[in-house]
Amino acid sequence: METTQRLRRARWITRLLAACAAMTVGSALYLASAFDPCQTVMRKSIPSPDGSNSIVVFGREYGAMVGFNTQVSIAPTGRSFSADKYPAFFVVSGVQAVMARWLEERAVEITIIPGAEKVFRREQRAGDFRIIYP
């Protein structure tokens, strides 16, 4: 009988500790997302010829320790932009002058003014869009 009570008590304590651990991890994740030091700064948006999509030029600023960057993505026009939902196909260090234009409904041309420090990403496709770099 005593062994059964100890077993029940041990299970109860284990469940209690697991619940406390889950609450601690959940709180930490919430706080990390609420105080995200990363900020998306929109620089310009260029609608497609039919107006359904836009080329979005933006930067992700992480504070003074990391520095600035310039990114380009394609997103549906009229919706709020999310860099996580519509990831960049072109990323370069620093705040750069990026020239972007639609060549046709599914083709985009990206030109960067010389002087970019480092290109981190330079995709040839973004979903079903073709990306051209002259």
QUINORQUI-V366521 format. One record per backbone hydrogen bond with DSSP energy under -0.5 kcal/mol. NH is the residue of the N-H (numbers start at 0). CO is the residue of the C=O. If there is no record, write none. Layout:
((NH CO) (NH CO))
//
This chain:
((4 0) (5 1) (6 2) (7 3) (8 4) (9 5) (10 6) (11 7) (12 8) (13 9) (14 10) (15 11) (16 12) (17 13) (18 14) (19 15) (20 16) (21 17) (22 18) (23 19) (24 20) (25 21) (26 22) (27 23) (28 24) (29 25) (30 26) (31 27) (32 28) (33 29) (34 30) (35 32) (38 60) (40 38) (40 58) (41 39) (42 56) (43 56) (45 54) (46 44) (47 52) (50 47) (53 74) (54 45) (55 53) (55 72) (56 43) (56 54) (57 55) (57 70) (58 40) (60 38) (60 58) (61 59) (61 66) (65 62) (66 62) (69 91) (70 57) (71 89) (72 55) (74 53) (76 51) (78 75) (85 81) (88 71) (89 71) (90 120) (91 69) (92 117) (93 67) (95 93) (97 95) (98 96) (98 110) (99 97) (100 108) (102 106) (103 106) (106 103) (107 129) (108 100) (109 131) (110 98) (112 96) (119 90) (119 117) (120 90) (122 88) (125 128) (128 125) (129 105) (130 123) (131 107) (133 131))
//
